[in-house]
Every structure is written in structure tokens, then in C-alpha cells.
Amino acid sequence: MDIFEIITEALRNVHDGKNLEDVSNLYSKLYAENNQMVDMLDKTLAGEDLKVFHHLCDNFSYREVTAEDIYYNQGFSDAMKLIFQSMLWSPVRR
């Protein structure tokens, strides 16, 4: 089994239907819980506290999106390096 087959098999295992369904269900559950907490805090907090809370939520979301961008870009870069290295090593092993 060559490196591309190993990588393809690993990706299939990560992205199989069951795994994606579990992630989707968890996301839906957490999304609903988050909305419930926001509604509760909207009723509890007043004026300036509410503005600070929403600013905190927005800031946290922006930070998470930025972290995901970094993670994605690094993963893509690592994948490209792996592909190029694999292509270069292949003739040497034969």
C-alpha cells in the first residue's frame, strides 16, 4: 500500500457518514443550548451589561473563526508538502 492509499483510507475513516452525522447532531444540540442561554441572559441582563455580553460573544466568535482559518491554512499547507514529498520519494523507492 503506497502513501496515497494510506492517506485516502484515513480520510475516508474521518469523513464517513456516521462520523459526520455525530458531528452534525452535536452541533445542533450545542446550537440550541447556546440560543437558550443567550435568551436567558437577554432577559436577565440590562442596558450596558447586555451590550458587553453581546460584544463578548461576537469577539469570541471572531476569534474562533480566525483560529479555524489558521488551522485550515496550516492543514492545507501540510497536505501539499506531504503530496510533493510523496511524489519525489516515489521514484527513489522503486
C-alpha positions in Angstrom: 0.0 0.0 0.0 1.5 3.3 -1.0 1.3 6.6 0.8 -1.6 7.9 -1.2 -3.7 4.8 -0.4 -2.9 5.1 3.3 -3.9 8.8 3.3 -7.1 8.2 1.3 -8.2 5.4 3.7 -7.5 7.6 6.7 -9.6 10.4 5.2 -12.4 8.0 4.4 -12.5 6.9 8.0 -12.6 10.5 9.3 -15.3 11.6 6.8 -17.6 8.6 6.9 -21.3 9.1 7.2 -21.6 8.1 10.8 -18.8 10.5 12.0 -20.4 13.4 10.1 -23.8 12.5 11.5 -22.5 12.5 15.0 -20.8 15.9 14.5 -24.0 17.3 13.0 -26.1 16.1 15.9 -23.7 17.5 18.4 -23.5 20.9 16.6 -27.4 21.1 16.5 -27.6 20.3 20.3 -24.9 22.9 21.2 -26.5 25.5 18.9 -29.9 25.0 20.6 -28.3 25.2 24.1 -26.4 28.3 23.1 -29.6 30.0 21.9 -31.3 29.1 25.2 -28.5 30.7 27.2 -28.5 33.8 25.1 -32.2 34.2 25.5 -31.9 33.7 29.3 -29.1 36.3 29.6 -31.0 38.7 27.4 -33.9 38.6 29.9 -31.5 38.8 32.9 -29.0 41.5 31.8 -29.9 45.1 31.3 -28.5 48.0 29.3 -24.8 48.2 29.2 -24.3 44.7 30.6 -26.2 43.3 27.7 -24.1 45.3 25.2 -20.9 44.0 26.9 -22.2 40.4 26.7 -23.0 40.6 23.0 -19.7 42.2 22.3 -18.0 39.3 24.2 -20.0 36.8 22.2 -19.1 38.5 18.9 -15.4 38.7 19.9 -15.3 35.0 20.9 -16.9 34.0 17.6 -14.5 36.1 15.6 -11.6 34.6 17.5 -12.8 31.1 16.8 -13.3 31.8 13.1 -9.8 33.2 12.9 -8.4 30.1 14.7 -10.2 27.9 12.2 -8.7 29.8 9.3 -5.2 29.3 10.7 -5.9 25.6 11.3 -7.3 25.1 7.8 -4.4 27.0 6.1 -1.8 25.1 8.1 -3.5 21.8 7.3 -3.7 22.6 3.6 0.0 23.6 3.6 1.0 20.4 5.4 -1.1 18.4 2.9 0.6 20.0 -0.1 4.1 19.4 1.4 3.1 15.7 2.0 1.9 15.3 -1.6 5.1 16.9 -3.0 7.4 14.8 -0.8 5.5 11.7 -1.7 5.8 12.4 -5.4 9.5 13.0 -5.0 10.1 9.9 -2.9 8.1 7.5 -5.1 10.8 7.1 -7.9 13.5 6.6 -5.3 11.7 3.6 -3.7 11.2 1.8 -7.0 
